[in-house]
Amino acid sequence: MAELADLSALNMLASWDQMVMMPSEGAPGRAHQLGTLARLAHERATVDEIDGWLADLDGEDLGELDGDVVRIARRDWERARRVPAELAAEMSHAHADGQESWRLARASDDFAAFAPALERNVELAQAYGECLTEGEGGVYEALLNDYDFGLRTEELRRLFAALAQALPPLVEEARAHSPRRDLAVPAAAQQIAVAATLRRLGVDDTSWRVDVSAHPFTAWIGRRDTRVTTRYSDGDVESLLSSLHEYGHALYERQIDPALERTNLGRGTSMSIHESQSKLWENHVARNRAFVEVVSGELDTAGFTVAPAELHAAMVGVEPSLVRVSADPLTYPLHIILRFELELALIDGELAVADLPAAWRDGMRRLLGLEVPSDALGCLQDIHWGAGAFGYFPSYALGCLIAAQLWDALEAEIGSREEDLRRGDVAPIQRWLADRVHRHGRRLDTIPLVERVTGSGLAVEPFLRSMSPLAGR
Amino acid sequence: MAELADLSALNMLASWDQMVMMPSEGAPGRAHQLGTLARLAHERATVDEIDGWLADLDGEDLGELDGDVVRIARRDWERARRVPAELAAEMSHAHADGQESWRLARASDDFAAFAPALERNVELAQAYGECLTEGEGGVYEALLNDYDFGLRTEELRRLFAALAQALPPLVEEARAHSPRRDLAVPAAAQQIAVAATLRRLGVDDTSWRVDVSAHPFTAWIGRRDTRVTTRYSDGDVESLLSSLHEYGHALYERQIDPALERTNLGRGTSMSIHESQSKLWENHVARNRAFVEVVSGELDTAGFTVAPAELHAAMVGVEPSLVRVSADPLTYPLHIILRFELELALIDGELAVADLPAAWRDGMRRLLGLEVPSDALGCLQDIHWGAGAFGYFPSYALGCLIAAQLWDALEAEIGSREEDLRRGDVAPIQRWLADRVHRHGRRLDTIPLVERVTGSGLAVEPFLRSMSPLAGR
């Protein structure tokens, strides 16, 4: 398990490097390297000996921690064994190729240049999902369960149907009550304010890196080697939000119980819980009126003066828009519902890759009432499918829901955060999250964790309630 | 073999990252990751199946290329099999720890803080060398052969004795005829001139990186992903030399026959040939009077005006000094002779680690006539022993010798380089090196390669001749 943890860390490093540091012509070599890493990890995770070790441990009284280690090891082993090593290696190779192809195609707004790599990724995902399909769940649910074990496609349909019903009227009211307000913050001032804000949250040079990449992401290469990326462009406030988003991912991995390091439990339990952590910091801290005072202070120090209320308005203003990562917090889940529908159709074979751009345009018209002017601002905007990640997008919407559920539980237990956040004091939040969510690592799956912390299952109401002030409700 | 090449590339990446990008607290995790990588590579290189494959190929008519692949595979396999996997992993771990310990100890000039890590590395090197000792060569020669297959410790004694005899009188004359002249080039101007000079040599952003690190080095992560580092300090010209030095290493790996990529032959054949490539660019191009005109032009563009003759004088001025990497080209080999003597004594058990600082001071007094004011400027100045590299230093002096031998052969064949270098045209040099040296990869070992290109074995005379103008001879 320690070796698998190390191989996973090396994969993180090689992927981070590819997105942040690698010269572009290194891509073919990197694809080979990632492929070999994936093949070796798959081999190690599926050697015959593991069967014997697990059998030996069957029925042993292992205590709570070791019991969880063995329970998850058995589950991982049983899933991994179903996937041929060559398929795993092909997938890794196709994911690396697909990312590079996506990067170039997006830059030149050329979907056709990306289509072959995407088709290959769809085929491989179908083959992979078929290896893992169990019961009535189908291929898509099998893919979903790689990111969120125990989640049902049906549960997603239920939650997303509720959102799709509740959101449009809320969006309409919010467009009037909290209209979008542009705020042209210069990139240089953003960069200084982001660095200063992250420093307040504990980001230092000795165990963190903050870099720039085309698509913000976080790499946890070691418990004390965390790397977040963001991007800066003149004339918006995106980096002020996305940097706290990535910080949420990073803090989760850093606050896992050190006793779980280099075991199979020593990482975030699921994508939706991971995303709940990033959304908690983005929606409930960065967009919090009290905390916005701190950030506007940092912008002021950086030479850009803005009233807190004006900055807050720019961070929460509601207006249907084309790009997911810069969407307002209310329309954001509608972007995810679109992707969920499309990837489900791609995997089920009901949508051909060649028809994706048109289907995207139809969906954007239906869900957000927008015309898509280019694929670069349409179906080429996200790296995920190019990286072979199907079944991943739902976690972004679930993250919004779970973040709101957790925030309610947090404030119910330790009181309103308003006064602390006005001073920029996030220590009580960090501690509460460490204790209730982070330290468990993979010991609790998504739904058991949410139930334990909030007392209920996945629900849309806390999210809708947290957003209703935007509509003046 | 392709997998081993990929694992080696990942090792390069993880090591580059550690020196250039990693936050310092990532070190313990990185040591685990490098250890796992080394253990896996060792396992793959020594699986029993290889024995059968090699036996099957025995006596087969394979053609020239495949014949070489199998010949070197057999040699590597036989050496690798002698080393227990756990020892290989321990070494990798100790090397990563040692590098971090060295970094901290050097910064605080605290040899005692480094001693335990160094002792561990010496012990492990002894154990490792004993696994590989053959015939009368002894443990040190076994270590040496990891870097330079076929080289004898006795041959080193012979060459270094000849140098130790010829150099001191030459140094005395050169101190008078070409005295050291400081030239305070601001770091910022160096950085601009280095970037511009490297661009002239073909260094672009699509397949290269140029970064800063404490100790300049080169990482070849892929055939089209080459990363050189340098360091800039106000008041010297080091970066103008060390960047061309690293370029020489980089060009070697980039010009290996693409047909050898991801085979066991697709890398530089030995450390001494590698160093001959860096020294060729450092001593025979960067320090060439004609090429200095190009570099002074780049400095001028960067806002620092200096006459070519003055810049040249600063690059070749002779004065015994404390630090190897900034030594003048004439006293440089004396630094290596010291390290050769000391590491031979450490490995043979004739020198205790605790006595190293004193032995270093004695040696510097004897060979260079200098008092060593601190260990940071003495035995803590190089990373090599901290990284477990014993038997590596000789290649630095051999590189000087071989570079001079190759340069003689090059000019004998394609004529004096003076006119081309004055225009900054290095293409004929690149082509000649590609054809005579680079493309072969590991197909020719050090001595056969030198004999083939120059018509003779290793010799000190071409180097001494190339340096004699410094003494006005």
Contacts between the chains, C-beta under 8 A, distances in Angstrom:
chain1	res1	chain2	res2	distance
A	2	B	32	7.2
A	2	B	36	7.6
A	3	B	36	5.1
A	3	B	39	7.7
A	3	B	40	7.6
A	6	B	32	5.4
A	6	B	33	4.7
A	6	B	35	7.7
A	6	B	36	3.8
A	6	B	37	7.6
A	7	B	36	6.7
A	9	B	29	6.5
A	9	B	32	7.9
A	9	B	33	5.3
A	10	B	10	5.9
A	10	B	14	6.5
A	10	B	33	5.5
A	10	B	36	7.9
A	10	B	37	6.7
A	13	B	13	7.0
A	13	B	14	6.3
A	13	B	17	6.2
A	13	B	33	7.6
A	14	B	10	6.6
A	14	B	13	6.3
A	17	B	13	6.2
A	17	B	17	6.8
A	21	B	21	7.0
A	21	B	209	6.8
A	22	B	221	7.9
A	22	B	225	6.2
A	23	B	205	6.3
A	23	B	206	5.6
A	23	B	207	5.0
A	23	B	208	5.9
A	23	B	209	5.9
A	23	B	224	7.3
A	23	B	225	5.7
A	24	B	206	5.3
A	24	B	207	7.7
A	25	B	206	5.0
A	25	B	207	4.0
A	25	B	224	3.8
A	25	B	225	6.9
A	26	B	207	6.9
A	26	B	221	6.4
A	26	B	222	4.9
A	26	B	224	5.8
A	26	B	225	3.0
A	28	B	222	7.4
A	28	B	224	7.6
A	29	B	9	6.6
A	29	B	221	6.9
A	29	B	222	2.7
A	29	B	223	6.6
A	29	B	224	6.7
A	29	B	225	5.8
A	30	B	222	6.8
A	30	B	225	7.3
A	32	B	2	7.2
A	32	B	6	5.4
A	32	B	9	7.9
A	32	B	262	6.9
A	33	B	6	4.7
A	33	B	9	5.3
A	33	B	10	5.5
A	33	B	13	7.6
A	33	B	222	7.8
A	35	B	6	7.6
A	36	B	2	7.6
A	36	B	3	5.1
A	36	B	6	3.8
A	36	B	7	6.7
A	36	B	10	7.9
A	37	B	6	7.6
A	37	B	10	6.7
A	39	B	3	7.7
A	40	B	3	7.6
A	40	B	40	6.1
A	205	B	23	6.3
A	206	B	23	5.6
A	206	B	24	5.3
A	206	B	25	5.0
A	207	B	23	5.0
A	207	B	24	7.7
A	207	B	25	4.0
A	207	B	26	6.9
A	208	B	23	5.9
A	209	B	21	6.8
A	209	B	23	5.9
A	221	B	22	7.9
A	221	B	26	6.4
A	221	B	29	6.9
A	222	B	26	4.9
A	222	B	28	7.4
A	222	B	29	2.7
A	222	B	30	6.8
A	222	B	33	7.8
A	223	B	29	6.6
A	224	B	23	7.3
A	224	B	25	3.8
A	224	B	26	5.8
A	224	B	28	7.6
A	224	B	29	6.7
A	225	B	22	6.1
A	225	B	23	5.7
A	225	B	25	6.9
A	225	B	26	3.0
A	225	B	29	5.8
A	225	B	30	7.3
A	262	B	32	6.8
